[in-house]
Amino acid sequence: MGSRESIAPEELAVADEGSRERLLGGPLPVARRLPARGILLFVILSLNFILYFDRGAVVGSLMAIRADAKILGARLALTDAQSGLLFSGFIVGYMLSCPLFVALAVRFGFKRVILISLSVWASACIATALAWSYGSLLGSRLVAGVGEAAFISFAMTTTDNIAPVARRTTWIGAFYAMVPLGMAVGIAIGGFVGGKGPLFAGMPAWRGVFLAEVGVAIPILALFALVPSTFYKKPSTEGEREGEAGSVEAAFVSLPAAFTGLLRNADYALLIAGFCVFSFVATALSVWGIPMLMEGPLRLEGGPAAALIGGATALCGVGGALLGGGLVDLLGGSQGDPGLAKCLWFNQSMLAIAIPCGLLAFLQHTLWKFLILFIVAMFTLFLVTAPVNACILTIVPPTIRPYAIAISVFLLHAVGDFPSPTFVGMLSDRFGRQCRLHTDEAACHANRSERCCWRPISHTDHAWQCWYEVQLRNALLITFSLLLVTLLCWNRVYHRVRARIGSAVGIPLPNEDLGNGTAAE
């Protein structure tokens, strides 16, 4: 049996798990074997589901929250801005804390920091249920975002570390499938329970949802605490994926050094730039999709519009995340530059389908045509969820993967989620400025070529206003077309990766066969 140092990196990179045990002269660490890694995957998926259930529960309970006497205080009602701040405050705490928790974990240990942060999250959820004013509710949501941040940064890298090589992208897809699933279930339960009467002692039913989610999370957190710290210390030998036969543990680097290294990584920068635009578009669709169906040419009622957008997002999100990871694994996996090239090729192919289908969907005046094109566009967009996150993990050195995830989370929210709804709203207002000049119904309908229509400002107001029928649709058309920027960024990374592969094997690039990750002779 050869020593670890004498084993060729190529042997480790292509060996299955049993072969690697023989090559390395002994069994793999416990983190690489079932049932331990299966239990850990269950814990990670369950916690991810609960965390996104919490986000969805706020959305579903929002109308009940706005009617809660304690939250209202002396107000007659919460404004839309105050309601929206409950979500924005959460995201602020979440995105600012991600890089900080990575730095703390390097010093104090992953497991300890994750457990502390999740305990903070649970305490914040209890505080949400017991909130005595709008200010206390807002503060508890901000703290909940802080508590959630550490888990997200390390759960993804831990999933990557424990995943079988042949199913790596599938496991990543399972992790991200919990996002739309948890949100959808949270919205449904929050909305259903929020509409019920008081629970006990006059406590509104919506508060019970947040107490219940903590009760469900506690045994899973206890199981999480029993998992050996080996899982969270440092990345295992990455020779299996990177072609490096290194030591079992690799030294972590500081936050400034990691950030500098990521800035110098052109592939990472381009990948995240494209992903930020992707997030920008996805957020715009989630926020403005329902109003567009109600105000645009299709003229749907609120219930059917919400069911269509919500159902399509949940089903396409879960199915796309799982299937996308599985398809990439069937193509040969996502390890190393060959795997990276496969992921990027797959992502570009899906965008090439999604972009025209989405643009055509917005132009439809018939519901069934819109529905078919919209579902195809949404499903193909969600298919890239697992592959693009696998790219983030593959494209950076193992020692800074947690930083890469944390910084990507920060940028996706800061550049993608935050400005997107406001940008689309301003663009829509710009399109509708001519119609808003008409102050009465007769003037609004006088020139049909302007496609102006006389509508109530909201379902509860008696005030009416002249709207441009397709102003929101046009704004979303322009926003959706920004996915071309994502396609260009990822295409550039793809060609850089191909160049590295061609340089390594000395084979002309045009004949490369990406189906099996090697170049054709």
C-alpha angles and dihedrals in degrees: 000000000000124000121257090250092055096053114105113240089229090061092055093044094058101030121108119233096270092047091051090054090055093044092050093048097241147032121306119253116281090256088068098052137075138270091029095054092043090055091047091050089052090051093048094047092046093050092046090051092050093047092053091041085060091054091048092047090061090053093047094045096045097104091049091047090052090054096047110116094213092052092047095049107169092347123106090216143343114260120234088250092055091048092049091049089066087067097037092050090053092051092048092056091043101050097040093050099050099080091038094056091050090055091048092049091054089059103035103026134269099253095049094049093046093050092048093048093048089049087054089050092051091049090050091052090052088049088051090055092048097040111146098191143011091263093054090047092051091048093050091052091050090051090047088058090051092050094049095051100078094051095054093050095054103027091070095049091044091052089051092049096051099038118110108251093240092052101036098118092042091056090048088050091052089053093053093042087070090065099070092030094054092043093049094048091045092051092048096047094039091052094044097046093038090062093056128093127265118303105213135331088014094297110157113244095239090067090059091062091065093046090050094051090054089050090054092045097052098073091044090051089050090053089047090054091055094056110106115259088237087086093061106033107085135331115281122240105310092196086099090066107016102040093248120128094202134147122294091254129040125201117253122231131224124266095253092048092047093047091050091049092051092049090053092050102092092187092055092046093051093044093052092043090057091044091052090055088047090053090046091057095042092052091049090054093048094049102038102026095091096045089048091056091047099044100031133077094290092061096201123178118249096256098052091041092053092045092050097048095038095046094046092048094049098044096040091043096054096037094043095049093050097041094044092056092045093050093051090050090051088053089058106283136273103272123127126343094314090054091044090054091051092051093048092047090050093048093050091049092052092048090050087060098038099050099058093038092051094047092048091048092059090053095055124110094187119078099218092050091048091047095053095046094042094051092048090050094047094045094050090047091053090047089073094056098093098035095051092050090047086054091055091053093045099043096061132057114270093246094065101037094109089051090048091054094044095048092045089053090051093049095043090057099037097046101023115030102031104052097032103082092042093048093051092046093051091046091050091050089051092055092048099047095104095053092048089062088073108087101185136046096248093054091044092057096037096091109040091180088074089059091226119163134189112236140157114264090233139350092260100042126087090205117103131202139188111253133188102239097221101031094111093041091054091048090053091047090058092043094049091050088062086080084083086073089055090050092051094048094049091044089056091052090047092056092046090053092047089052091054092048092049092047092050096052099028095233123137109258101227091068095050114134107214091182092081100020095248135099121253118247 
